[in-house]
Amino acid sequence: MPLTQLDSVAALIIIDLQKGITGFTAELGSADVVNRSAALAKAFRERGLPVVLVNVTGRAPGRVDQGFGNRAFPPDWADLVPELNAQPSDILISKQRVGAFLGTELDAKLKERHVTQVFMSGIATSMGVEATARSAFDLGYNVVFVSDAMTDLNPASHKHALETILPRMGEVDTTENVLKALHG
């Protein structure tokens, strides 16, 4: 279902658009995701609405079959991409889990600002975006997924999440339509 309404206090949550992740997902359209997320961030800021920039700096301690193992990352791996134009008013969240709520102050910072609706973009649709959205939904936020401002390491996972999983937790719409709502 497309976006039905813009709450009076909505926030944009941008997941894991950092140098170390966008650098190896270029073939998956991460440049488009970055550009669309940057346009959304600009529009949210212009309306005085919160922008949350999330990066991942570690991982949960559990064992997994797939992952990065114990490899060392470059020093700037967790740095947000410059195209997002981080501002002092933005909420910066560094996470060590798949989702951005568990183990962080994200919920408290959104509640301080009386946010009732969150718009989601970033990488990866079926991991960081979905995990963050599940928590947001469970916490009572109205969730909107910006379908063309997210991508996944696995195109089939991206498609499955957008068509089957995410519509159960919120509305799904495009950057163009969200920008129209913000400017309308």
C-alpha positions in Angstrom: 0.0 0.0 0.0 1.4 3.4 -0.9 1.9 6.2 1.6 -1.6 7.2 2.9 -0.6 10.2 5.1 2.3 12.1 6.4 2.2 12.3 10.2 2.9 15.7 11.8 6.2 14.4 13.2 7.9 11.9 10.9 11.5 10.9 10.8 13.8 9.5 8.1 16.0 6.6 9.2 18.9 5.8 6.8 20.5 2.5 7.4 24.2 1.6 6.9 25.0 4.0 4.0 28.6 4.0 5.0 31.8 3.7 3.0 32.5 0.1 3.8 29.1 -1.1 2.7 28.3 1.1 -0.3 31.8 0.4 -1.6 31.1 -3.3 -2.2 27.4 -3.0 -3.2 27.9 -0.6 -6.2 26.6 -3.3 -8.6 23.4 -3.5 -6.6 22.5 0.1 -7.2 23.9 1.5 -4.0 24.8 4.8 -5.7 21.1 5.3 -6.6 20.1 4.4 -3.0 22.6 6.9 -1.7 21.4 9.7 -4.0 17.7 9.0 -3.2 18.4 8.8 0.5 20.3 12.1 0.3 17.4 13.8 -1.5 15.0 12.5 1.2 17.3 13.7 4.0 17.4 17.2 2.4 13.6 17.3 2.2 13.1 16.1 5.8 15.6 18.7 7.0 13.9 21.5 5.0 10.7 20.6 6.8 12.4 20.6 10.2 11.8 16.8 10.5 14.4 14.5 12.1 16.9 12.6 10.1 18.6 9.5 11.6 21.9 8.4 10.2 22.7 4.8 11.2 26.1 3.1 10.7 27.2 -0.3 11.8 30.4 -0.5 13.8 30.3 -4.1 15.1 28.1 -7.2 15.1 26.2 -9.3 17.5 28.4 -12.0 19.2 26.4 -15.0 18.0 27.7 -17.6 15.5 26.5 -17.4 11.9 27.0 -19.5 8.8 27.6 -16.4 6.6 29.2 -13.1 7.5 32.5 -11.3 7.4 34.3 -13.5 9.9 37.2 -11.9 11.7 38.6 -9.8 8.8 40.0 -6.4 9.5 38.2 -3.4 8.0 39.8 -0.1 6.8 39.7 2.7 9.3 37.0 4.6 7.4 34.8 1.6 6.9 32.1 2.8 9.2 32.2 6.5 8.1 28.9 7.7 6.6 29.0 8.5 2.9 29.6 12.2 2.4 26.6 12.5 0.0 24.3 12.3 3.0 25.6 15.7 4.1 25.3 14.9 7.9 24.2 17.9 9.8 24.6 18.8 13.6 20.8 18.4 13.9 20.8 14.8 12.7 20.5 11.9 15.0 23.6 9.7 14.7 23.3 6.1 15.7 26.1 3.6 15.7 24.8 0.0 16.1 26.4 -3.3 16.8 23.4 -5.4 15.9 21.4 -5.9 12.7 18.7 -3.5 13.8 19.2 0.1 14.9 17.0 0.0 18.0 18.4 -2.8 20.2 21.3 -1.5 22.3 21.0 2.1 21.1 19.2 5.3 22.2 17.2 5.5 18.9 13.7 5.0 20.5 14.4 7.5 23.2 15.7 10.1 20.7 12.6 9.7 18.5 10.3 9.9 21.5 12.0 13.1 22.7 11.0 14.6 19.4 7.5 13.1 19.5 8.0 11.1 16.3 5.1 8.8 15.3 6.1 7.8 11.8 9.4 6.6 10.4 10.5 6.4 6.8 13.1 3.7 6.0 15.9 3.7 3.5 19.3 2.1 3.2 21.2 -1.2 2.9 20.3 -4.1 3.3 16.6 -4.4 2.8 16.3 -7.9 4.3 18.7 -7.2 7.1 19.3 -3.8 8.7 16.3 -2.1 7.2 13.9 -5.0 8.0 15.3 -5.5 11.5 15.0 -1.8 12.3 11.5 -1.7 10.9 10.4 -4.7 12.9 11.4 -2.9 16.1 9.9 0.3 15.0 6.6 -1.5 14.2 6.7 -3.3 17.6 7.3 0.0 19.3 4.2 1.6 17.7 5.7 3.7 15.0 3.9 4.0 11.6 6.5 2.7 9.2 7.0 3.7 5.6 9.5 1.9 3.3 11.0 3.9 0.5 11.3 1.1 -2.0 13.7 2.6 -4.5 15.9 4.0 -1.7 17.0 0.6 -0.4 18.8 -2.4 -1.8 20.1 -5.7 -0.7 23.1 -7.9 -1.2 20.8 -10.5 -2.7 18.3 -9.2 -5.3 15.9 -12.1 -4.5 15.9 -11.2 -0.8 15.2 -7.6 -1.6 12.3 -8.5 -3.8 10.9 -10.9 -1.2 11.2 -8.4 1.6 9.5 -5.6 -0.5 6.7 -7.8 -1.8 6.0 -10.1 1.2 7.5 -9.0 4.5 7.6 -5.2 4.6 4.0 -4.6 3.6 3.0 -6.5 6.8 4.7 -3.8 8.9 4.0 -0.6 7.0 3.4 1.2 3.7 5.7 0.9 0.7 6.2 3.8 -1.7 8.8 5.5 -3.9 11.1 8.4 -3.3 9.2 10.5 -5.8 5.9 10.0 -4.0 7.5 10.6 -0.6 9.1 13.8 -1.8 5.7 15.0 -3.2 4.1 14.4 0.2 6.9 16.3 2.0 6.7 19.2 -0.4 2.9 19.1 -0.8 
